[in-house]
Amino acid sequence: MVESLTPMQAFLLWPLWAQILVVVVPLTAATIVLTRVARRLPLSDRGDDNVATAIIRFAGAAFVFLGAFAIVTAWQSSNATPADIQKEFSSVTSLAQDTRAIDAPQAQALRDRLQSYAKEVRSMELANTPRIEVSLAAEDMVYQISDAAYVLAQTEYLSSDEVSSVYKDFDTFKQARNSRLAHSSELVPDAIMWVLLAMGTVMIVVIGLFPSGPRAIYKWMQSIGGLIVVVLVLGAVLVIQSGEASQAAYLRPIDVFVATYLDF
């Protein structure tokens, strides 16, 4: 089940280096051009310095506030889904461990379904992290795992305490899966991302056109310094949202389960 992507969501699925390049190159070019324009303005015409100072302070404060908000939002959201995945596959591992010592077809059937489920989630639902897709095959496997657990619980191989443990682990697994799928794939809402990019562009324009004094080096230090700050803020948000940066955290619980399952 794949939903249509917005332009921003499609952009965030690009390789991280391509995202950074798309942001850095235009902003760098604009900084150079606008700084040269500011350097060519008459040095005697400095009557509007107070207005320019007020503009740059207001724009800078707005950009820093919005950038900090976006970074914190992305960071918190990026930690929520991996926590659900850890909980989900801790329960899956517990289910497999509960049946490890049971040499019976019903126990083996449950373990096989758990492994198939893990592979399906890894290859389909978490293939484009942090965007999460819903696999209908994985949904069917949840029901198959439920049936296999029920069949095993009806045999004489498990004590009443072990049956309760199996049902508890399955319930925890199901709740963690539902919580993972309920999370939005957008770490930062598209509207915030567009506004942040617009504010970054405004900052580059304001800094680049800020009135220049007689020494070129200070003007270039101001422009390049402003560019670095803007790129670092935008880059931090992109890195946190990047699938390349988050994929290891998303997939590690599944990989640990699959590696553990090989010993069963």
N, C-alpha and C positions, 0 to 999 in steps of 0.2 A: 504494500500500500504506500505509494509515493505521492506526496503532495507537490503541487507546482511551486517553483521557487520564485521568490521576489528577486529583483536585480541585485540587491545587497546580499541576500543569501547565496546567490550564485557566485558573486564576487568572493565571498568568504570561503568558498570551496576551492578557489584557485590555490596553487602552491604558494606558500608563505612568501618566498622570494619575489614572486610576481606581484602579490599584493603590495609589498613594500616598494617595489619598483614603480608601480602605478602611482603611488602616493608621493614618493621622493622626487622623481624626475620632474613632474610639472611644478611642484612647489619650489624646487631648486632653480629651475629656469625663471619662474616668476620673481624669485628673490633677486636674482642677478639683474634682470631687466629693470625692475622697479628701483633697485639701488642705484643703477646707472642714471635713471631718470631723475632721482632725487639729487644726485651729485651734480647734475647739469642745471638745476634751478639756481637762480641768483642768490648769493650768500647774504646780500643786503636785505632780502625780503624775508624777515623772520618775525613779522608782526603776529603771525598766527601760531606761534610755538605753543602758547598756553592751550589753544584749542586742540592741537595735535597731541599734546601731552595728555589732556583729558580723554581723548578718544583712545589712545593706546592703553591707558590705565583701565578704562572701562572694558575694552575688548579683551585685554589680557586677563583681567579678573574673571570675566565670563568664561573664557576658554579654559582657564585652570580649574574653575569650579566644575564645569561640565566634563572636562577630561578626568578629574578625580572621581566624579560620580560614575562615569562609564567604566573606569578601571575597577572600582570597587564592585560595581554590579556584575561585570564580567567575571571577576575573580570568585565572587560568592556563587554565581550560577555554575561556573566551571567545576566547582567542588561538590555540588549537590548530586549530579548524576553519577560520578564515580563512586560516591558513598552508597548510592542505591545499588549500583552494580556489585560492589563489594558485599553488601548485605545479601543480595540475590544469590551470588555464587558461593558465599559461605554456607547458605542453606542448601544449595545444590550439592556441595561437597559433603555436608553433614548427612544428607540423604544417601549418598553413595557409601559413606563410611559406615552408616548404620547397617548396611547390607553386605559389607565387605566379607564378614566371616560366614555368610550364608551361601552354601554351595547348592543352589536350587535354581531351576529355570526362571522362576518368578523374580528372584533377586537379580539375576543376570539381565532379564528383560528391562527391569527398572534402570539399572546402570547404563545399559545401551541407549535407552531413551534420553537419559540425562546427558550422555556424551553427544548424541545427535542434536539435542537442543542447544548445547554450548557451541557447537560448530555452526549451527544455523544463525544464532545470535551474533557470533563473531563475524561471519561472512556477509550477513545481510543487514541486520539492524544497526550494527556499529561500524559498518564499512566506511561511512562518510562522517565520522565524528568531527565536531560535536553535534552535527545534525543527526537526529535519531529517527530511523524509519521503523515502521511496524511490519513485521513479516507474518503473513497469514499462516505460513508453514510452522513458524515458531508458536503461534497461538494454538494451532492444532496439537503441537507437541506437548503443550501444557496440559491439555486434556488427556493425552496419552500417558503422560507421567502420573496424572491423578488416577487414571484407571489402573496403571501398573502398581502404584502404591497401595491402592485398595485391594487388588488381587493378592499382593504379598501379605497384607495385614490379615487377610482371611485364612492364611495357612497356619500351620502349627509351628513354624520356624521362629516366630517372634513372640516374646512375652507381652503382657499388657502394657508394661512400661515402655518397651521398645515400639509398640504400635503407637502409643501416645507421642513418642519422640518423632516418629516418622510423620505423623499427621501435623505436628507442630512445625517441623522443618518445612514441610510442603506449604503450609499456610504462610509462613514467613517468606518463603521463596515467591509465592504468588503475590503477596502484598508488595514486596520490593520490586517485582517486575512491573506491576501496575503503577507504582510510584515513579519508576524510571520512565515509563512511556507517557506519563501524565506531564512530565516536565516539558516546557517549551524548548524547542531546538535553538531558539534565539537567545544567546547569552545576554546580548544587549539589544533592545528593540530597534528595528530598522530606523524609526524616526529619530532616535537618539544618535545613531551612527551618522545619518545624513546631516543632522544639525552640527555634530562634532566636526565632520569634514568641512562644512560650510564655515564654521567658526575658525578652523585652522586656516582656511583660505583667507578669511577676513584678517586674521592676525598677520599673515604674510604680506598682504596688501598694505596694512597700516604701518607695519614695521618698515617695509621697503620704501614707502613714500614719506616716512618721518623726516622732517627737515634736517639737513646735513650741515655740520659745521665746516670749518676750513680744512680739517684733517680727514683725509679719506679713510685712514685706517680705523678710526673710531666708528665711522658709519658702517664699514664692512664688518667690524666686530659686532655691532648691534644687529645687523641683518643676518649674519651667519649664526650668531647666538640665538636669535629668535627662531630661525629655521630649525636649528637643532632641537630646541625645546618643543616646537610643534611636531616635528617628526618623531621625537621620543614618546610624546603622549599618544599620538595616533598609532605609532608602532607597538606600544605596550598593549593597547586595546586589541589590535590585530593579532598579536602573538598569543594573547590569552584565548582569543576565539578560534585560533587556527587549529585545524584538525591534526596537523603535523605535531603541534606542541602537546595536544591533549590525548592523542591516540594511545600512547603507552599507558597512561593512567586508566583509560577506559578498558583496555584489553588485558591488563595484567591479571585481574581476578579470574578471567576466563582461561588465560594461558596456564595459570597455576592449577586450576581444576583439571584441565586436560592433561597436564603433566602428571598430576597426582593419580588421575584415573588410569594411566598406563600401568600402574603398579597393582591395580585391582584385578 
